[in-house]
Amino acid sequence: MKKIFFLMMLLGLAGCGENNDSMSPSTQNVSVQKTALTRSANLNNTNQVCSYNFDATQEDFDQFYDKYPMLLKDRMFPTVNGQNFEFVINQALANKELSQYIGASKGYFKMAQGMADNNKDYIKGDASVPLTGIISFEAKVKVNLKKVSDILLGAGFEIYGHTIKNEKLAMAISYANSQLLSENISGPRGIVFSYVYMEMDKTDENNIIYDLLDLNDTSAEYQHVGFYINQDSKKIGVIINGRDKGYLAKIPSEIDKLLFIAKGFSQVTADFLGDTQSVELITDRNALEFKYPEGTTDICGNLI
């Protein structure tokens, strides 16, 4: 039950990779670049710099929660710099009450409204991605290694999408300093990767992939996570701190669009006063740091 609870909280509901042998790398690259030219909704690709459009404002959130007052209100991250989101533990947060932070695109509200209205077709991406080849993006999560029991502190990204056949999927990557994880790893903290392919009338625990990855890989202040999605073999791979974990999930068909949501959560004591929690999405090919298979592109279709 802890697994399901934590996954639902992350999803907002409570060499790597293989080349396709039927295509040469040069043929793949041409195909990917061609597709990317016409598939750029909610992605900024000016002068070959690829970024996701986190354009939701506080006014957007206020209007949404006015319409749905029964929902737990997320606050916008107080500090946003491009695709980097941050909050600081101040006296108001050090009271052991749950606080949640969010950074999103305007497309998020269409999905959130569908969820609130119990519309089974609510999961939709808003950024078109190349339909062939391997696409990649990364995230950096600041970690807090203090070992204090009975707290919850973390941040990460929820990633939603739909395929060309309108199949729904959701992923999350998150760091959490929390005793919620202690039954699965040797300590109170960890990187969580979770994935679920949703046949909306059939989703149950057997549909969920849930991996807890201990932080003994590194003692660095930031945990660095890379995703690579092979649209040809229909698999999702994950790299943690430079270590390729391989393909951890399958997709039913090619992903058509993705939607990214930055999330932060805090339920801490005064032990954490002044500490900073942050998370950053990396989408541009020149900023991606891990090694990917030849022919891999960023999510805008630019060759790495």
C-alpha positions as CSV (number, residue, x, y, z in Angstrom):
1,M,0.0,0.0,0.0
2,K,2.9,2.4,0.7
3,K,4.0,1.9,-2.9
4,I,0.7,2.8,-4.4
5,F,0.2,5.8,-2.0
6,F,3.6,7.2,-2.8
7,L,3.2,6.7,-6.6
8,M,-0.2,8.4,-6.5
9,M,1.3,11.3,-4.6
10,L,4.0,11.7,-7.2
11,L,1.6,11.5,-10.1
12,G,-0.7,14.1,-8.5
13,L,-3.6,11.6,-8.0
14,A,-3.8,11.4,-3.9
15,G,25.8,2.4,-23.5
16,C,21.9,3.0,-23.1
17,G,19.3,2.1,-25.5
18,E,18.9,0.1,-28.7
19,N,18.9,1.3,-32.3
20,N,16.3,0.0,-34.6
21,D,18.1,-2.5,-36.8
22,S,15.8,-1.8,-39.8
23,M,17.2,1.8,-40.1
24,S,20.7,3.0,-40.4
25,P,21.7,5.9,-38.0
26,S,21.9,8.4,-40.9
27,T,18.4,7.4,-42.1
28,Q,17.0,7.7,-38.5
29,N,18.6,11.2,-38.0
30,V,17.0,12.6,-41.2
31,S,13.6,11.1,-40.2
32,V,13.8,12.6,-36.7
33,Q,14.9,16.0,-37.9
34,K,12.2,16.2,-40.5
35,T,9.5,15.2,-38.0
36,A,10.6,17.7,-35.5
37,L,10.2,20.7,-37.8
38,T,6.4,20.3,-37.8
39,R,6.0,19.0,-34.2
40,S,6.8,21.9,-31.9
41,A,3.7,22.7,-29.9
42,N,4.6,24.1,-26.5
43,L,8.3,23.6,-27.2
44,N,10.5,26.6,-27.9
45,N,13.2,25.7,-30.4
46,T,14.5,29.2,-31.3
47,N,18.0,29.2,-32.7
48,Q,18.2,25.4,-32.0
49,V,17.8,26.0,-28.2
50,C,15.1,23.5,-27.0
51,S,13.0,24.4,-23.9
52,Y,9.6,23.5,-22.5
53,N,7.1,26.3,-22.0
54,F,6.3,26.5,-18.3
55,D,3.9,29.4,-18.8
56,A,1.2,28.9,-16.1
57,T,0.9,31.9,-13.8
58,Q,-0.4,32.3,-10.3
59,E,-3.5,33.9,-11.7
60,D,-4.1,30.7,-13.7
61,F,-3.8,28.6,-10.5
62,D,-6.1,31.0,-8.5
63,Q,-8.8,30.8,-11.2
64,F,-8.6,27.0,-11.3
65,Y,-8.8,26.5,-7.6
66,D,-11.7,29.0,-7.4
67,K,-13.5,26.7,-9.7
68,Y,-12.5,23.5,-7.8
69,P,-12.2,24.6,-4.1
70,M,-12.3,21.0,-2.9
71,L,-8.9,20.3,-4.3
72,L,-5.7,20.6,-2.2
73,K,-4.1,23.8,-3.4
74,D,-0.5,23.7,-4.8
75,R,1.5,26.8,-4.5
76,M,3.7,28.0,-7.3
77,F,7.4,27.7,-6.7
78,P,8.5,31.0,-5.2
79,T,11.7,31.0,-7.3
80,V,11.6,30.1,-11.0
81,N,14.5,30.6,-13.3
82,G,13.7,29.2,-16.7
83,Q,13.3,25.4,-16.1
84,N,14.8,25.5,-12.6
85,F,12.3,25.6,-9.6
86,E,13.2,26.2,-6.0
87,F,11.8,26.8,-2.5
88,V,13.4,27.5,0.8
89,I,12.3,26.1,4.2
90,N,11.2,29.1,6.2
91,Q,9.5,29.4,9.6
92,A,6.1,29.1,8.0
93,L,7.0,25.7,6.4
94,A,8.7,24.3,9.5
95,N,5.4,23.3,11.2
96,K,5.0,19.7,9.9
97,E,2.1,20.6,7.8
98,L,2.1,19.4,4.2
99,S,3.0,22.1,1.6
100,Q,3.1,21.4,-2.1
101,Y,4.7,23.4,-4.9
102,I,4.1,23.3,-8.7
103,G,5.4,24.6,-11.9
104,A,3.4,23.9,-15.1
105,S,2.3,24.9,-18.5
106,K,-1.1,26.3,-19.3
107,G,-1.9,22.9,-20.9
108,Y,-1.8,21.5,-17.4
109,F,-5.2,23.0,-16.5
110,K,-7.0,21.2,-19.2
111,M,-5.7,17.9,-17.8
112,A,-6.3,18.9,-14.2
113,Q,-9.9,19.9,-15.0
114,G,-10.5,16.6,-16.7
115,M,-9.2,14.8,-13.6
116,A,-11.3,16.9,-11.3
117,D,-14.4,16.2,-13.5
118,N,-13.6,12.4,-13.5
119,N,-13.1,12.4,-17.3
120,K,-11.3,9.2,-18.1
121,D,-9.7,10.8,-21.1
122,Y,-8.0,13.5,-19.1
123,I,-4.4,12.6,-19.6
124,K,-3.0,14.6,-22.5
125,G,0.5,15.8,-23.4
126,D,0.9,19.3,-24.8
127,A,4.4,19.2,-26.4
128,S,4.8,17.2,-29.6
129,V,7.9,15.1,-29.8
130,P,9.6,13.2,-32.7
131,L,7.8,10.0,-33.5
132,T,10.9,8.0,-34.5
133,G,14.4,7.5,-33.1
134,I,15.5,8.1,-29.5
135,I,14.6,11.3,-27.6
136,S,16.1,12.3,-24.3
137,F,15.8,14.8,-21.5
138,E,17.3,15.1,-18.0
139,A,16.4,16.3,-14.5
140,K,18.6,17.5,-11.6
141,V,17.1,17.3,-8.1
142,K,18.8,18.9,-5.1
143,V,18.9,16.5,-2.2
144,N,18.9,16.9,1.6
145,L,20.8,14.2,3.4
146,K,19.7,15.0,6.9
147,K,18.4,11.9,8.6
148,V,15.4,13.1,10.6
149,S,12.5,10.7,11.2
150,D,8.9,11.4,10.4
151,I,9.4,14.1,7.8
152,L,8.7,14.4,4.1
153,L,10.9,16.6,1.8
154,G,11.5,16.3,-1.9
155,A,11.0,17.4,-5.5
156,G,10.8,16.0,-8.9
157,F,8.9,15.9,-12.2
158,E,5.6,14.3,-13.2
159,I,5.5,13.5,-16.9
160,Y,2.2,12.7,-18.6
161,G,1.6,11.9,-22.2
162,H,-0.5,10.1,-24.8
163,T,0.5,8.0,-27.8
164,I,-0.4,8.2,-31.4
165,K,-3.2,5.7,-30.6
166,N,-4.4,7.9,-27.6
167,E,-3.1,5.5,-25.0
168,K,-2.3,7.2,-21.7
169,L,0.9,7.0,-19.7
170,A,2.4,8.7,-16.7
171,M,5.9,8.8,-15.3
172,A,7.5,10.4,-12.3
173,I,11.0,10.9,-11.1
174,S,11.5,12.2,-7.6
175,Y,13.8,12.6,-4.7
176,A,12.3,12.2,-1.3
177,N,13.9,12.3,2.2
178,S,11.2,10.3,3.9
179,Q,10.7,7.3,6.1
180,L,7.9,6.3,3.6
181,L,10.8,4.7,1.7
182,S,12.5,2.9,4.5
183,E,10.9,-0.5,3.9
184,N,12.4,-0.7,0.4
185,I,15.9,0.8,0.7
186,S,18.7,1.0,3.2
187,G,17.9,4.5,4.5
188,P,15.2,7.2,4.6
189,R,15.9,8.7,1.3
190,G,16.0,7.7,-2.4
191,I,15.3,8.5,-6.0
192,V,12.0,7.1,-7.1
193,F,11.2,6.2,-10.7
194,S,7.6,5.2,-11.4
195,Y,5.7,4.5,-14.6
196,V,2.2,3.4,-15.4
197,Y,0.6,2.7,-18.7
198,M,-3.1,3.4,-18.2
199,E,-5.8,1.5,-19.8
200,M,-8.2,3.7,-18.0
201,D,-10.7,1.0,-17.0
202,K,-8.1,-1.6,-16.1
203,T,-5.4,0.3,-14.1
204,D,-4.4,-1.6,-11.0
205,E,-1.2,-2.4,-9.1
206,N,0.0,-4.8,-11.7
207,N,0.2,-2.0,-14.3
208,I,2.6,0.0,-12.2
209,I,6.4,-0.1,-12.4
210,Y,7.9,1.3,-9.3
211,D,11.7,1.5,-8.7
212,L,13.4,2.8,-5.7
213,L,17.1,3.7,-6.3
214,D,19.3,4.3,-3.2
215,L,21.4,7.4,-3.1
216,N,24.6,5.4,-2.3
217,D,25.4,5.9,-6.0
218,T,26.8,9.3,-5.1
219,S,27.1,11.7,-2.2
220,A,26.7,14.7,-4.6
221,E,24.4,17.5,-3.6
222,Y,22.4,17.0,-6.7
223,Q,20.9,13.8,-8.1
224,H,21.1,13.7,-11.9
225,V,18.6,11.7,-13.9
226,G,18.4,11.1,-17.6
227,F,15.5,9.6,-19.6
228,Y,15.8,8.1,-23.1
229,I,12.7,7.1,-25.0
230,N,13.2,4.7,-27.9
231,Q,10.2,5.4,-30.2
232,D,11.2,2.5,-32.5
233,S,11.6,-0.2,-29.9
234,K,9.0,1.4,-27.7
235,K,11.0,1.4,-24.5
236,I,11.9,3.9,-21.8
237,G,15.4,3.9,-20.2
238,V,16.7,5.7,-17.2
239,I,20.2,6.9,-16.2
240,I,20.9,7.8,-12.6
241,N,24.1,9.8,-11.8
242,G,25.7,8.5,-15.0
243,R,24.8,4.9,-14.4
244,D,22.6,3.4,-17.1
245,K,19.8,1.4,-15.4
246,G,18.7,0.2,-18.8
247,Y,15.2,0.0,-20.1
248,L,12.7,0.0,-17.2
249,A,9.4,0.3,-19.0
250,K,7.7,-0.3,-22.3
251,I,5.3,2.0,-24.2
252,P,2.4,0.5,-26.2
253,S,3.0,2.7,-29.2
254,E,4.9,5.9,-30.2
255,I,4.5,8.8,-27.8
256,D,2.8,11.7,-29.5
257,K,2.9,14.4,-26.9
258,L,4.4,14.9,-23.4
259,L,3.5,17.3,-20.5
260,F,5.9,18.2,-17.7
261,I,5.0,19.3,-14.2
262,A,7.6,20.3,-11.6
263,K,6.6,19.4,-8.1
264,G,8.0,20.0,-4.6
265,F,6.7,18.9,-1.3
266,S,7.6,19.7,2.3
267,Q,6.4,18.4,5.7
268,V,9.3,19.2,8.0
269,T,10.4,20.5,11.3
270,A,12.7,23.4,12.3
271,D,15.7,21.1,11.7
272,F,15.4,22.1,8.1
273,L,15.1,25.9,8.4
274,G,17.0,27.7,5.7
275,D,17.5,24.6,3.6
276,T,16.8,24.8,-0.2
277,Q,14.9,22.3,-2.3
278,S,15.1,22.5,-6.1
279,V,14.5,20.7,-9.3
280,E,15.6,21.5,-12.9
281,L,14.4,20.1,-16.2
282,I,17.0,19.9,-19.0
283,T,15.8,19.7,-22.5
284,D,18.4,21.4,-24.8
285,R,20.9,19.2,-26.5
286,N,23.8,21.4,-25.5
287,A,22.9,21.1,-21.8
288,L,22.3,17.3,-21.7
289,E,25.3,15.7,-20.0
290,F,24.9,11.9,-20.3
291,K,26.1,9.7,-23.1
292,Y,23.3,8.5,-25.3
293,P,23.2,6.2,-28.4
294,E,24.3,7.7,-31.7
295,G,21.4,9.5,-33.4
296,T,19.7,10.5,-30.1
297,T,18.0,13.9,-30.2
298,D,16.6,16.3,-27.6
299,I,12.8,16.4,-27.4
300,C,12.7,19.1,-30.1
301,G,14.5,16.8,-32.5
302,N,17.9,18.4,-32.4
303,L,20.8,15.9,-32.7
304,I,22.9,15.6,-29.6
